[in-house]
Amino acid sequence: MRILKLTAIFMVCLSIGYALFALQPLQAQNKPLKFAYINSAFIFEKYEGKKDVQEKYDKIILGWQGQLEVAQSEIEDLRTQLEECTMCSDARKQELQQQIQQKSAEAEQFYMEKFGYGGEAYQLNAKMTNPIIKEILEVVTEIGNSENYTMIFDAVDGGIVYAPEELDMSEQVVQKMNENVTSGGGSE
């Protein structure tokens, strides 16, 4: 947890350092510098349009959880049958054990497909929240342009949410790096 906090602090400092370096051309033009930040988690939490999306997501997740609960109940019933099967033949006991193993494997597979790393729940969340994130960025860009902000940062991840294109140094950095490679001074 501490490493994540240090990483976040580093990213914020790096973003601010980049911003100050990139702003030199604007300072030379005597343009006023105007900064702001947003808290995207707060915006996302308070945005009323999120409610319908959240309800749809929750309904799907609850359905999957219900399916898992049914599978767990079936497994428990089979285990109870096996425990109570004191007078059963070895063949019947083996059959119950196989059913338990099969149902357990199916439940585990279902869980991993739905809730595992990169599973359907993750994909569904991304699919359903991406339009909201896009809308947040559009509104921030609109406000940034209309109110002449130099940069707008996100307090949650420390990233730049809005900056005018004239501050983008990416092409300049790539050009310099490529010059270093051509002259033999690039990283190896």
Buried (B, 14 or more C-beta within 10 A) or exposed (E): EEEEEEEEEEEBEEBBEBBEEBBEEBEEEEEEEEEBBBEBEEBBEEBEEBEEBEEEBEEBBEEBBEBBEEBEEBBEEBBEBBEEEEEBEEEEBEBBEEBBEEBBEEBEEBBEEBBBEEBBBEEBEEEBBEEBEEEBBEBBBEBBEEEEBBBBBBBBBBEBBBBBEEBEBEEEEEEEEEEEEEEEEEEE
